[in-house]
Amino acid sequence: MKESGLKTSPNLTFADLARLLPELYQVEENLHQAVASAEGPVAEMCSRVLRSGGKRLRPMLVLAAGKCFGPVSPGMIKVAVAVELIHMASLIHDDVIDVSSTRRGRPTLNACWGNRVSILTGDFLFAKAFRLLVENQLFDVLRLVTRTVEDMCEGEVEQVIGEFDINQTEENYFSRIRKKTANLIAMCCQAGALIAEKDQEKVEALYEYGLNLGCAFQIIDDILDFIGKPEQLGKPAGLDLAQGNLTLPVLALLRDPFHRSWLQKELLQDKMDGELRQRIVEAVISSGALAYARAVASYYQKKAKQALAVLPVSQYRNLLMNLAELVLVRSN
């Protein structure tokens, strides 16, 4: 049986892949309905976040994983909405933690309304997601979601505590990105499959796909923090570096004998001015640390694609393959 769907292309975009999932329009409608049920200032702030857009990667993964086994069910739509609400909530909290003034080229909630209101708005969206799953009796998915949110919180705490810590290892880094980013992406794939398919091997395969895709996604995100353009990223470039978040490229630079001494000395100061940030960016690029990080991302991408081998051949498996390809070449 020949695979159908979009072919891998260097010019492929998330929008191209979304065309294979017309049910995303239902997800978008449901997101607006969920937000519309809020009242007063909370409604205004939630609507603002929703209107800022985004790739809708996580709903795409829920739907594509489910459609590998059959048509989209109402439960899949509800799960897709819930995971996007969780993602939106986590971004609001991240902006507060990171003291970010812009997101996707627009002022953040905390820049407009302050930290306390922003945190409570994020909490509201978390609660909306949980309520949606409970009301639709999606308890198996709810268990996955709550465990994932626990991991996200642990990962965020580990990142804050690890700022400017020169003794952390790549093992620490990978533990952190699995908790903060990859587990949510993996859960989206797992949940979509769980609703449509009872074969545990296939459900686990989609979880493994999502986990490895999430690791690759985050590593590329960390690379873009050094070389991305703010207008493409939708947030300030160099934000992680400025806050002392030692991502994979910096950890690789710390292993370089030529750069280790001065870099350790500077990081021990627990501060990062513009001049030092630029020096580190130049060193990361010239030393090969970015190339190393990209190679690691490629490794995880390949593992993600390999995990799909047990799935039935379809345009939706092909879509997931294309998503894995797109992760390595994205610019935002």
N, C-alpha and C positions, 0 to 999 in steps of 0.2 A: 504493500500500500504506500503510495507516494504522499509525502507531507504536503499540506497546503498552507496558505497564509503568506505573510510577508517574508521576503528573503533578507538575509543579513546584508546590511549596507552601511558604509561609513557615514552616510547622510541620514540614517534612520533616527527618528525622534519618538518621544513618548506619545505624541499625538498620532503618529502613524500606527502605533500598536493599539492605541485606544479605539481606533476605528473598528477593530475586530471585537470590541466589547460594547455594543450599543446600550447594554444594561447600565453602563456608567451614567447615562442620563437619569435613570431611575435613582441611582445612588445620590446624584447631585440634588434631585428633587427632594429626596428624603432628608438629606443634610439640611436643606433650607427649611423643611418642615420642622425638624428637630430644634433648630435655632429659633424659629418663629414662635415656638411655644414659650420661650422665655419672656420676661416682662421688664419694662423699664430700661435702665442703663445696661443691664446684662445682655438684653436682646441686641442693643446697638453694638456692643463690643463683640459679641459672638458673630454677628452679621459682618462686621468689619473684617474679622479674621477669615471668615468663609469667603468673602469677596476677594481677598488677596490672592486666591487661587492656589496653585501648587500642581504637582504632577499627578496627584491622586494615585501614586504608585501602590500604596497599600490596598485600596479597594480593587485596583487592577489585579493584584496578586490573588486576592480572595476569589474574584470572579474567574480568572483564568485557571486557577487550580481546580475549582469546582467544575468548570466546563470541560476539563480533561475527561470527565466521567459522565457528563450528562448536561441537560439544560439547567439554566439558572433557576433556583427556587426562591421563594420569598425569604426564606431563612438566610440565604447567601447575601441578598440585598441588605438585610438588617445587620449582618455581621460586617459587611463592607462599610456601612455607615458608621457602625460602632468603632471600628478600628481607625477610621479617619478622624472621628471625634477625639479619640485617645491621642492620635498623632498631633492634632491641633492643640490639645491641652498641653502636651509635652513641649511643644514649640513655645507656647506662651510662658511656661515656667522656665524654659531654657533662656529666653530673652531676659527674664528678670535676673537669673543667676549670672548671665554673661554681661549684664548691663548694656544690652544691645539697644541702639536707638532706631535701627531700621531692620526690616525683614521683607524680602522680595521687593525691595525698592520703596517701601512705604514705612512711615513711622510705626514703631511697635506700640502695643497697648501700654507698656510700662512708660514709654516716652510721653504718651498722651495723658494717661490717667494715674500713673504711679504704680509702685510695686504691689501694694496691698490689694488694690482693686484687680490688678492683672492676675495675681495668684488665685484670688477667689473666682475669677472668671474661668481660669484653667480648671479649678476644682469642679466648677459647675459642668464643664464639658465632660470631665471624667464621670461625674455622676450620671449625666445624660446617657453616656455609652453603657454604663452598667445597667441602668434602668431599661434601656432598649433591649438588652439581652435577656433580662429577667422577664419582662412583659411578653416576650416571644418564646419563653421557655427554652432558651438556647443554653442550657446549664452546662453542657459539656464544653462549649466554647467559652462560657463565663469562667470556668475553672482555668482554662488556658490563659485568658485575658488577665485575670487577677494575678496569676503567677508571673506573667510577663511584666505587668506594671510594678510588681515588687522588685523584679530584676532591674528595671529601668531606674528605679529610685536608688537601689544599691550602687549601680554603675555611676550615677550622677554624684553620689557621695564620694565614691572612690576617686572620681576625677577631681573633685574639689580638693580633697585631702592630698592628692598627688601632685598638685600644682608646684612647679619648680623642683620637684623631687628627682635628683640626678641618680638616685639609687634604684629607681623602678626599672623593671625589665620588660622585654617584649611580651613575656607571659602575662605581666600585669596589664599591659596595653590590650592584648587580645581578650583577656577576661573582661575588661571594661567595655570594649566595643561590642562584644557579644551581648552584654547586659543592656547597654544603652541603645543599641541600634539593631543588631542582627536578630536578637530574639523576637522583636516585634515583627520584623519582616518574615521570619520563619513561622511565627504563629499565624500570620495572615494566610500563608500557603497551607499550613496544617489545618486551619479552621475551615477554609474553603473546601478542602478535600474531605474533611471529616463529615461535613454535611451531605456530601454527594456519594461518598465511597466508604465501604466498611472494611476493605482489604487493608489490614494494618501495614503491610509492607509498602503499599503505594502511598498511604498517608505519611508514613515515616520518610519515604523518599522525598516527598514535597517539603517536609520539615527540613531535611538536610539541604535540599536545594535552597530554601529560603535563608537558612543559617549562613551558608557559604556566600550566597548573593549579598546578604547584609554585611558580611565582613568586607567583601570586595567594594561594596558601595561606600562604606565608611572610610576605607583606606583611600579611595579616590577623593572623597570629601576632604580628607586631611592633606592630600597632595594639592588640591585646589586652593586650600588655605594659603599656600605659598605662591601659586602661579595664576590663580583665578582672578578675573576682573570683577570688581564690586558690582558693576551693572549686570553682569551675567549671574553672579552668585546670589544676588538679592540681599547681600549682607556685607559688612566690611571685610575686606581681605586681611589675612593675618590675625584674625580675632583669637584663634586658639593660641597662637604663638605669643601674642601680647599678654594673655592671661596666664602664661606658664603651663599650658596644657601640652605636655610632651608627647606628641604623636609619633607615629612610626618613623617619619623622615628624621626627626630630631634624635630619636633613640638610635637610629643608624649612624647619625653624625657623631653621637657620643662614643660610639665604638671606634671611630676613625682616629688612629694615633696622632695624625697631624692636627686634628681639631679638638680632641678630647680635653686637653688641659685648659685652654682659654675658655671653652664653652662651659665646662664645669664651674670654673671660677665665676663667670658671669651669672650663671643660673643660681648660684648660691646667694646672690644678692637679692633674690626674690622680687625683682622688678625688671621691667622691659621698656626701655625708651625706643623711640623711632630709629635711632642710629644703630642700636644693638639688634633690633629686629631686622633691619636691612642687611646687616652683616651676616646674621644667621641664614636669612633667605639666600643670599649669594653663596654661602658655604654649602648649604643643602643642595643647591643646584650644581655647583662645580664639583662637589665631592662624589657624586653618583648616588647620594642618599635617596633622591627622588626616583631615580631609575630602579633602585632596590625596592622601594615601596611599591612602585608600579608592577614590578615582577611578582611581588607577594600578592598584590590584588589580582593579577592574572592567574596565579595559582588557585586562589579561591574561586575565581570565575570558572575555571576548568572543572573544579570539584562540583560546583553547582550544576553545570551542564551534564556531568557524568551521572549525577543523582537522578536525572530525568529518564535514564535509559529503561527503567522498569515500567514506565507509563505507556499507555497505548498511543500509537502514532496519531496525531491530530494537529489541526491548525493551532490549537491552544497550547499543546506542548511546544510547537514551533514558536508561538508567541513568547513563552517562558524562555526558550533558547535565545530569542532575539533580545529580550530584556537583559539577559546576562551579557550579551555582546554590547549592548548600549551602555551598560554601567561603566565599562572601561574607557569609553570615548566621550562621555558627557562633559559638558563645560559648566554645569550648574547643578 
